[in-house]
Every structure is written in C-alpha cells, then in structure tokens.
Amino acid sequence: MVRGALGRGFGWLWAAYAMSSFGTWLAFSAFPLIAVVVLHAGPAEVAALAAVGPAVGALLAVPLGPWVEFRRKRPVMIAADLVRCAALLSVPAAYALDALGFWQLLLVSAVVAAADIAFTAASGAFLKGLVAPGDLLVANGRFEATMWTSSMLGPPLGGALTALFGPVLTVAADAVSYLLSAAGLRAIGGREPRPVRQDPAQRLRAADLFAGWRHLLTHRALRPLFLNAVLVNGLIMASAPPLAVLMLGPLGFAPWQYTLAFAVPCAGGLLGSRLAPRLVARFGRRRVLRTAGMLRALWPVGLAFVSAGPGGLALVMAVEFGLIFLSAVFNPVLATSRLELTPTDRVARTLSAWSVASRASVAVLTALWGALAAFTGPRTAIGLAAVLLWATPLLLAAGTPKGAVPAPACR
C-alpha cells in the first residue's frame, strides 16, 4: 500500500530539500559562464572547474563520513547549508569588489562539493530515523520527484536570469536557497538524540574512515548496486560535454534549443518517481531494480546518432525522456534499499563513501572522455560511452535485494 502522510518533520525536511535543489539547478551553469564571460577562461580552465573542483571536494569529504556518523545529523545538515551559503556568497562579494579570480571559483567549487557530501551523509541517516521503515520508499520518491522538477524548471529560469542580470546573480540566488534550507531544517524542531559509540572514550580511528567502503564492497546485495550506480552515473555524465560540443558546434543548435532538449524530458522523472512505489508494490523490489536498471542503460546509444534540425532535437528529447523515466524509477528504490541494508550506526559513513566514489568516477571519466572526444571526435566518444553502458546491467544480474533486509547492528 502506498502511503501519503509522512508527518510534519518530513514536511519541513522535504521543503528544505526543495529550496536547495531549486537553487542548485537555477545556478546549474553559473560557474562555467562566470569563468568564460567574466574571467575569460579557456577550455582547459572550464574543464578543470568541472572536474578538479568536485574531485578535490570529494577528497576533502573522505574524513567527514566518520565525523558525521557520531554527531546529531540535523545540526550537521544546517552547518553544511550555512557553509555552502557563505562559500557561494563570496563569489558575488568578490565580483562587486572587482577581486574575483579563477582560483576562487575552484576553491568554492571544492568547498561546496565537500559540504554536499556531508549533507548527503547526514540527511540519509536523519531520514532513516525520521520516518517509519515502510515509508522510506514514498519519502525517497518525493525527493526524486522534487529533484526532477527542479532540473526541469531551474535551468530555463536560471538562463533567463543570467540573460537579464548576469550569472553572478544566480550564484547569489543559490546561496540564499541554502539559507532557506537551513531555516526549514531548523523548523523541524524536537531534540535529536546523540549517537552513542560502543566505547565513548574511543577516538576516531583510521579504520572508521573505511567502514563505509567495507560495508559497500563486502555486502552481497549492495556491492553490485554500488558498482552499477557509480559506473552508470560516471559514463552518462562523461558523455555530456562531448554532446554539448556536438549539438552547439557542428550541428548548430541554439543554446535555448540545447536547454530545451534536456529540460522537457525531466517530466519523465516526475512520472517515474511517482510510479516507483506502485511498481514495487505490484512487481517487487528485486524485479523493479533489475528491469529499470537494465533498461536505462540501453537508451544513451541513440545520442550518437543525433542530427541537425527538428528531427535531431526530437531524438535527444526521446532518448533523455526514456533514460530519465527509468532512472527516476530506479533511484528511489535504490536509495531505500541502501538505507534498509545498512546498519543505523554506519549509514553516514556508507552514504559518504558512496558519494565520494560517485563524484570521483564522474570527475575521472569526464576528464578521460574530454581527451577522447578531442582525439576521436565527440560522436565517437558518445558512442563508446553508450556501448560501455550496455555492460553495466551484468552487475545487476549478480544480485539485487529481494526485499527489506534488517541490517544487524555493528560498529
């Protein structure tokens, strides 16, 4: 049975997520635009901003998982929001003082990436304690739907704001969204119990840094899901820059057409996230994970055959709609399984490890595919990523959780 009401606390958590998500997508292309338009950066610097900043942020976040694990999660989330707000506000402040430089953008990108991972680790653990186990899938489905709504509405509105006032304003709007998110988290109220270590006198050990990784790589059901998600996300994101070069360059699509090609299909995300709980109720979690996970890998190959004109634009929209729809079915079921299969005292470390691995794979594969596209051409690079994606369903065939499996308590 699909449930609806998840309580006042979840309502505020959901509102906080919606505000920060919309702000993020509103300013989605702000940093590259600032680098090019304001700082006159070249292609190498823009590529570094896209890859190096998040990679450094992921490296900085490695010790944050164990640190978050044994602290109250809501204060950590509020602190992460305030850190992101302050870091982003430094950009318009430096611009107003005519002191903005490329290295500041790189540093802000790294700080925001590290705070993102800390927030993700804390929010997953907080959600697990906030809603009933049977409501986790509905809750994750609502987060997924909110994310796709933001990705559908945010970039076009951000593009309009950029055209009117410049990209720096969208960065300021993103900063304000984190401040509003922190206010929403504060409004949840109540007193969260402090997590207790089995040995309160024990300091943080080096082994704690790798507890999340060990759980992901040794758990029979989580390991294939983890490896599949990291590879699929990395390959999809790696093909995005070559596709942008192809569409905006040789194929001659206007920027508004390029934006439209990816904004409209996000409606598939709304549909998929709404259907996910119903599909699980009817067909079971294992079948939904396998089917949606396998089918989503088949769609991106169509992007290698995109052509100029309305037909090419329609092809991109159709491919992206299918990919997004199936990803929106898969993602909330995956997020729910990940929480249920992870011990409560290891959730933050596990989610932190997952985020670090995902961001690192995106950074590495994006850099590799940028070099590949420069050597072979963007169409070949897109096609190779799509062919490699066809192999990722083999990981899902190795094992997926049949249902909610209570996770044993462990250190």
N, C-alpha and C positions, 0 to 999 in steps of 0.2 A: 504494500500500500504506500503511495506517495504522500508524504505529509506536507503541510503548508506552514503552520505557525512554528517558529523556532525560538521565540522569546525576545524580550526587549534587548537583552545583551547582544544577541546575534544581530538584531536590527541595527544597533549602533556600530558594530563591527563591520557589517555589510556597507553601511553608509560611509564609514571611514575608507574602506577599500574602494568604493565607487569614486569618491572625491580624488584620491591619489591616483587611481587608474586613469580617470579622465584627464587629470593634469599631465600625466606622463605621455599619453597619446596626443594631447594638444601640442606638446613641445617635442614630438617624436623626431622631427628633422631639424630641430633648432640648432644643435651644436654643429653639425656639418655646414648648415647655412651660415652660421656666425663665422666659422673657420674660413669659408670661401668668400663670403660677401664683405665681412668686416675686417678679417685679418689677412685676406688674400692668400690663403694657404693653397698649396698644390695638392695633387692627387695622393702623394705619399703621406703627407701630413693628415689628410682626411681619412685615409685608410688606417693610419696609426691611431687616430682618435676613435675610430670604430672598433678596433681590435685591442690595442695596448691598454687603453683606459679600463675597460671591463676586465681584462686579464689581470692587471695589477690589482684591481679591486677584489677579484676572486682570490688572489694570493693573500691579500691583507685579511680576508674574511676567514681563512683557514682556522685560526685560533678562536674565532668568535663563536663557533658552534658549542664547544665545551663551556665557554664562559656563559652563554645564554642558557644552557641546559639547567644550571643550578641557581638561576635567578628567576624572580617573578617575570612573567612574559609580557604583561601589559606595559609596565614601565620601560622595558627594553624596546617595545614597539613604538612607544611615544618618543623615546630618545632617538630612535632611528629616524622617525619622521622629522624631528627637530634638526638633526644633523643634516638630513637631505635638504631641508628648507634653508638652513644657513649657508650650506655649500652653494646651492643654486643662486641664492640672493647675492652672493659675492660676484657673480657674473655681471648683472646689470649695475651693481655698485662700481665695479672696476671700469665698466664701459662709460658710465657717467663721468668718471674721473679721468677718462682717456688713458687708462692704465691696463686695459685688457690685453692679455697675450695668449699665445697658443698653449704655453705650458700650464697656464691657469686652467684652461679648458680640460687639458689632460688630467690635471690633479683633481678637479671637480668631478670628472667622469669616474675616476678611480674611487673617490670617497663615496659617491652616490652608489656605485656598484657594490662596495663593501657593506654599506648601510642597507641596501636592498636585500642582500643575503641574510644579514642579521634579522631584518624584519620578517623575511620569509620563514626563517627557522623558528622565531618566536611565535609568529601568528599561527603556524600549523599546530604547535604544541598547545597554544591557547585555545584554538578551535576545538581540539580533541577534548579538552576539559570543559568547554562551554556548552556544547550541545550533546544530546544523547547519541550513543553509537548508531542507532537506527536512522538518525537524521543527518549523518555526515554526508551521504551522497547528495541529498537535497541541498545542503549548505554549499558543497563544492560546486554543484551545478549552478547555483545562483552566482557564485563568484565567477565561474566560467562565462555565464551569460553577460555579466557586467563587463568583463574584460573585452568581449567581442563587441558589445555596444559602444564602449569607449573607443575601440580601434576603428569602428565604423564612423563615428561622429567626430572624434578628436582631430585626426589629421586634416580633414577638409576645413574645419573651423580654425585649426591652427594655421593652415595655409592662408586663410582669409585674413587672420590677424597679422600674419607675417607680411602679407602684401600691403596692409594698411599702415602698420606701425613698426615693422621690422622684427627679426627673430628674437631679439633680446627681450621683448615684451612677453613672448610665450614662455621663456625661461622663468621670468618673474611670476607668471600665472601658475606654472608648475610648482614653484616654491610655495606659493600661497595654498595650493591644493594639499601639500603635506602638512601645513599648519592647520588646515581644516580637518585633515585626517587625525592629527594628534588630538584636536578638540573632541572629535567623535569618540575616540578611544577613551578619553578622559570621562566622557559622559556615561560610559558603561557602568561605572560605579562598582560598589562592592569591594571586598577585600580578597585578593588572590592569595592563597597560601603559598609560602615559600617552599620550593622543592628542597627536600632533605637528602643529603648524601648518606650512604650507609655508614661512612666514617666521617663525621662532621669535621674532625681535626685534619683530615687528609687534604693536602693541597692538590691543585690541578697538576696532573701528571702528563707526560708525553703520550702515554697510551690513550688518554682521553681525547687527544687530537684525532685519533684514527678509529675511535669507537664507531662512528657513523659509517665510515668506509667499510669496516669489517662487517658490520651488520648488512650493508647493501651487497657486498660481494660474497658473503657466505650464506645468505638466506636463499633457499632453493627457489622460492616464488618471486622474491624481489629482484634477484640478480638479473634474470632475463628482461624484466620490465625496465630496470635501471639502464642497462646497456642499450636496449632498444630506444628508449626515450632520448638518451644522450646522443646516439648516432643519428636518429631521425631529425631531431632539432638542429643538430650541427650541420647536416647536409642540406636541409631546407634553407637555413639562414645563409649558408655559404654560397648558395646559388642566387641569392637576392641581389648582390651588387652586379654580377655579370648580366642578370636580367634587366636591371635598371640601365646599364650601359647599352644593352641591345635595343631596348624599347625607346630610350630617349635619344640614342645616337642614330645608328643606321636605319632603324625602322621609322624614325621621325615622329613618334608620338609626342604630343604636347604634355607639359607637366601635369595639367589638370586631367588629361586622359589617363596618365600613369597613376595618379592618385585615385581616380575613379575605379580603375581596374582592380584595385585592392581594397577599396572601401566598401563597394557594393556587395562583394561576396561574403563580407563579415556577417551578413544576415544569416548565412549558413551556420555561423557559430551560435547565434541565438536559437535557431531551430534545433541544432544538435544537443546543446546543453539542456534544453527543455525536455528533449526526448530521452536523455540518458537514464534517468531514474525509471522511466516506464519500460524502456528496453531491458534494463537489468531485472525488473520485476517479472517480465514475461519470459526472457530467454536465459537469465542467469548471468552472473558477473563474468565467469570464465569465457563464455561464448561471445559476449559483447566486447571484452578486451581483445580477444583474438581476431574477431571479424573486423571490428573498426580499425584495430592496429594494422592488420594486414592490408585492408583496402586503401587506407590513407597513403600507403607507400606507392600505390600504382599511379596516382594522378599526376605528379610533377613532371613526368616524361613529356606530357603534352606541351610544356613550356618551351621545349627545344624546337618546336615546330611553329612557333608564333610568327606571323607575317604582318606586314604593314596593313593599315586600313581597318575598317569596322570589323571584318572577319577575325583579324588577329586580336583585336581588343575583346571581342566576344569569346574567343578561345581562352584568353588569360582569365577572364571572369568565370568561365565554366570550370576550368581547372582549379582555380582558387576556391570556388564555392564547394566543390566536391572535397577538396583537401581540408578546408576549414570545418565543414559539416562533420566529417568523420573524426577530425581531431577534437572537436567540441564534444562528441560522444565519448571518445576515448579518455580525454584528460580528467574529467571529474571522477570517473570510475577508477582511473589510476591513482589519483590523489587520495581517494577514500581507501583503496586497498593499501596504499603506502602507510597511511595512519593506523589502520587496523592491524597491520602486520608488524608494527614497530612498537616495542615496549615504551610505556609512558616516559620512563626516565632516560630514553635515548632518542626521542623524537627530534629535539632541536639539533642534535649532532647529526642525525641522519639527513634531515632536510638541508642542513648547511652543506654537508658533503655532496648531496645531490645537486644543489645549486652551483657549488664551486665547479663540479665536474661538467655540468651543462654549459656554464659560461666559458670554461676553459676550452671545451670542444668547439664551441661556436667561434671563439677567437682564433684558435689554431686552424680550423677548417676554412674560415673566412680568408685568412691570410694565404693559405695554400691555394684556394680557388681563385683568389685575385691574381696570383702569379700564373696559375694555369690559364686563366682567361687571357692574360696578356700574351701568353706564348701560343695558345691554340685558337683563340677567339672565344667570345662569350657564349656562343651557341654550343660549341663543343663542351665547354665547362659545365653548362647547364645540363646537357645530355648525360655526361659522365656522373654527375651527382644523382640524377634520376635513376640511372642504371644501378648504382650502388644502393640506392634506397630499396630497390627490389629485393635485395638480400636481407634487409633488416627483419622481415617477418619470420625468418628462421629462428631468431631469438625468442619470439613469442611462442613458437611451436615447442620450445624447450620446456615451457611450463608457465602457467598462469594460475593465480589463486582461484579456487572453486567458490569460495565464499569468505565470510568474515572468520578469520582465524585468530582467536585470542592470543595476544603476544605475552610470553612469560616475562615476569619481572627479572631484570638483570642489571648489573652495574654498568 
